[in-house]
Amino acid sequence: METLLPIIVQVVTGIVGGQAVGAALQQAAMSQLPKLLGGAIGGVGGAAILGSLLHGGAVDPAAATAAASGLGSALNLNNIVGGAGGGAILTGVIGMVMNAMKK
């Protein structure tokens, strides 16, 4: 459960970011499925990229052990901001591609 909870937080925040961008880009007329999938995939990817940038790709074993207790480890900057940002960016890119394909 300790490894699954951060992924769930990343997916949920990615979906929130994707829905926000999908609502802002109404001219793309995206259905819910691209917004949900783009947000979820972008959320996990964005959190992974932000995590590697902030931590240099290395994991401190002492910090990982201390942070692995409960929900507190899943609710950190990487998961929330990276998930929402990644979901928003990927959904925006999908919306622009879909809009360009309609023309």
C-alpha positions as CSV (number, residue, x, y, z in Angstrom):
1,M,0.0,0.0,0.0
2,E,3.0,2.3,0.6
3,T,3.9,2.2,-3.1
4,L,0.4,2.4,-4.4
5,L,-0.8,5.4,-2.4
6,P,1.5,8.0,-4.1
7,I,0.5,6.7,-7.5
8,I,-3.2,7.1,-6.6
9,V,-2.5,10.7,-5.4
10,Q,-0.6,11.4,-8.7
11,V,-3.5,10.0,-10.8
12,V,-6.2,12.0,-8.9
13,T,-4.3,15.3,-9.0
14,G,-3.5,14.7,-12.7
15,I,-7.2,14.2,-13.4
16,V,-8.0,17.4,-11.5
17,G,-5.3,19.3,-13.6
18,G,-6.6,17.7,-16.8
19,Q,-10.2,18.7,-16.1
20,A,-9.2,22.2,-15.3
21,V,-7.3,22.6,-18.6
22,G,-10.1,20.8,-20.5
23,A,-12.6,23.3,-19.1
24,A,-10.4,26.2,-20.1
25,L,-9.8,24.9,-23.6
26,Q,-13.5,24.7,-24.5
27,Q,-12.7,25.4,-28.2
28,A,-11.1,22.0,-28.5
29,A,-14.4,20.3,-27.5
30,M,-12.7,17.3,-25.9
31,S,-14.9,14.5,-24.4
32,Q,-14.3,13.3,-20.9
33,L,-12.2,10.2,-21.9
34,P,-9.2,12.2,-23.4
35,K,-9.3,14.6,-20.4
36,L,-9.3,11.7,-17.9
37,L,-6.6,9.6,-19.6
38,G,-4.4,12.6,-20.4
39,G,-4.7,13.8,-16.8
40,A,-4.0,10.5,-15.3
41,I,-1.0,9.6,-17.5
42,G,0.3,13.2,-17.3
43,G,-0.1,13.2,-13.5
44,V,2.1,10.1,-13.0
45,G,4.6,11.3,-15.6
46,G,4.8,14.9,-14.2
47,A,5.3,13.7,-10.7
48,A,8.1,11.3,-11.8
49,I,9.8,14.1,-13.7
50,L,9.4,16.6,-10.9
51,G,10.6,14.1,-8.3
52,S,13.8,13.3,-10.3
53,L,14.5,17.0,-10.8
54,L,14.1,17.9,-7.1
55,H,15.9,14.9,-5.7
56,G,18.5,14.4,-8.5
57,G,17.1,10.9,-9.1
58,A,18.5,9.6,-5.9
59,V,16.5,8.3,-2.9
60,D,17.8,8.8,0.6
61,P,17.1,5.5,2.4
62,A,16.8,7.2,5.8
63,A,14.3,9.7,4.4
64,A,12.4,7.0,2.6
65,T,12.0,5.0,5.7
66,A,10.9,8.0,7.8
67,A,8.4,9.1,5.1
68,A,6.9,5.7,4.4
69,S,4.6,5.8,7.4
70,G,1.0,6.4,6.2
71,L,-0.6,9.1,4.1
72,G,2.1,11.7,4.8
73,S,4.5,10.2,2.3
74,A,2.0,10.4,-0.5
75,L,1.0,14.0,0.1
76,N,4.2,15.7,-0.9
77,L,5.2,18.4,-3.4
78,N,6.3,15.9,-6.1
79,N,3.0,14.0,-6.1
80,I,0.6,16.9,-5.8
81,V,2.2,19.7,-7.9
82,G,3.8,17.3,-10.3
83,G,0.6,15.4,-10.8
84,A,-1.6,18.4,-11.3
85,G,1.0,20.1,-13.6
86,G,1.7,17.0,-15.6
87,G,-2.0,16.3,-16.1
88,A,-2.7,19.8,-17.1
89,I,0.2,20.0,-19.6
90,L,-0.5,16.6,-21.3
91,T,-4.3,17.4,-21.5
92,G,-3.5,20.7,-23.0
93,V,-1.2,19.1,-25.6
94,I,-3.9,16.5,-26.4
95,G,-6.5,19.3,-26.8
96,M,-4.3,21.3,-29.1
97,V,-3.6,18.2,-31.3
98,M,-7.3,17.3,-31.4
99,N,-8.2,20.9,-32.3
100,A,-5.5,20.9,-35.1
101,M,-6.8,17.6,-36.5
102,K,-10.4,19.1,-36.8
103,K,-9.2,21.8,-39.2
